[in-house]
Amino acid sequence: MVKDLFKKHLFIIVFTFSGAVAGFLYWKLIGCQTGSCPIKSVWYMSTLWGLIMGYLSGSIIKDLVISLSKKDKQGSSDSNTGGETGRTDSEK
């Protein structure tokens, strides 16, 4: 059960983790020199920001991939039948 849940959400988990790492590296390598930046001045805010952005990006990309794969499957099933599904004989 846990394995299925992990497999189902693997794409979002990878993007979330990558976003958190990217946020931390941004703080470590670039950061905020003056300390007046609310998000970039401390490591945990930058990491949290990256984590949220990674989650949102992963979720959006996963939804796009799923919708495109469904569209491709529907397109291939229409082409197998000649693309004339849903038409009556009088419309042909």
Secondary structure as a PSIPRED ss2 file (coil, helix, strand):
# PSIPRED VFORMAT (PSIPRED V4.0)

   1 M C   1.000  0.000  0.000
   2 V H   0.000  1.000  0.000
   3 K H   0.000  1.000  0.000
   4 D H   0.000  1.000  0.000
   5 L H   0.000  1.000  0.000
   6 F H   0.000  1.000  0.000
   7 K H   0.000  1.000  0.000
   8 K H   0.000  1.000  0.000
   9 H C   1.000  0.000  0.000
  10 L H   0.000  1.000  0.000
  11 F H   0.000  1.000  0.000
  12 I H   0.000  1.000  0.000
  13 I H   0.000  1.000  0.000
  14 V H   0.000  1.000  0.000
  15 F H   0.000  1.000  0.000
  16 T H   0.000  1.000  0.000
  17 F H   0.000  1.000  0.000
  18 S H   0.000  1.000  0.000
  19 G H   0.000  1.000  0.000
  20 A H   0.000  1.000  0.000
  21 V H   0.000  1.000  0.000
  22 A H   0.000  1.000  0.000
  23 G H   0.000  1.000  0.000
  24 F H   0.000  1.000  0.000
  25 L H   0.000  1.000  0.000
  26 Y H   0.000  1.000  0.000
  27 W H   0.000  1.000  0.000
  28 K H   0.000  1.000  0.000
  29 L H   0.000  1.000  0.000
  30 I C   1.000  0.000  0.000
  31 G C   1.000  0.000  0.000
  32 C C   1.000  0.000  0.000
  33 Q C   1.000  0.000  0.000
  34 T C   1.000  0.000  0.000
  35 G C   1.000  0.000  0.000
  36 S C   1.000  0.000  0.000
  37 C C   1.000  0.000  0.000
  38 P C   1.000  0.000  0.000
  39 I C   1.000  0.000  0.000
  40 K C   1.000  0.000  0.000
  41 S C   1.000  0.000  0.000
  42 V C   1.000  0.000  0.000
  43 W H   0.000  1.000  0.000
  44 Y H   0.000  1.000  0.000
  45 M H   0.000  1.000  0.000
  46 S H   0.000  1.000  0.000
  47 T H   0.000  1.000  0.000
  48 L H   0.000  1.000  0.000
  49 W H   0.000  1.000  0.000
  50 G H   0.000  1.000  0.000
  51 L H   0.000  1.000  0.000
  52 I H   0.000  1.000  0.000
  53 M H   0.000  1.000  0.000
  54 G H   0.000  1.000  0.000
  55 Y H   0.000  1.000  0.000
  56 L H   0.000  1.000  0.000
  57 S H   0.000  1.000  0.000
  58 G H   0.000  1.000  0.000
  59 S H   0.000  1.000  0.000
  60 I H   0.000  1.000  0.000
  61 I H   0.000  1.000  0.000
  62 K H   0.000  1.000  0.000
  63 D H   0.000  1.000  0.000
  64 L H   0.000  1.000  0.000
  65 V H   0.000  1.000  0.000
  66 I H   0.000  1.000  0.000
  67 S H   0.000  1.000  0.000
  68 L H   0.000  1.000  0.000
  69 S H   0.000  1.000  0.000
  70 K H   0.000  1.000  0.000
  71 K H   0.000  1.000  0.000
  72 D H   0.000  1.000  0.000
  73 K H   0.000  1.000  0.000
  74 Q H   0.000  1.000  0.000
  75 G H   0.000  1.000  0.000
  76 S H   0.000  1.000  0.000
  77 S H   0.000  1.000  0.000
  78 D H   0.000  1.000  0.000
  79 S H   0.000  1.000  0.000
  80 N H   0.000  1.000  0.000
  81 T C   1.000  0.000  0.000
  82 G C   1.000  0.000  0.000
  83 G C   1.000  0.000  0.000
  84 E C   1.000  0.000  0.000
  85 T C   1.000  0.000  0.000
  86 G C   1.000  0.000  0.000
  87 R C   1.000  0.000  0.000
  88 T C   1.000  0.000  0.000
  89 D H   0.000  1.000  0.000
  90 S H   0.000  1.000  0.000
  91 E H   0.000  1.000  0.000
  92 K C   1.000  0.000  0.000
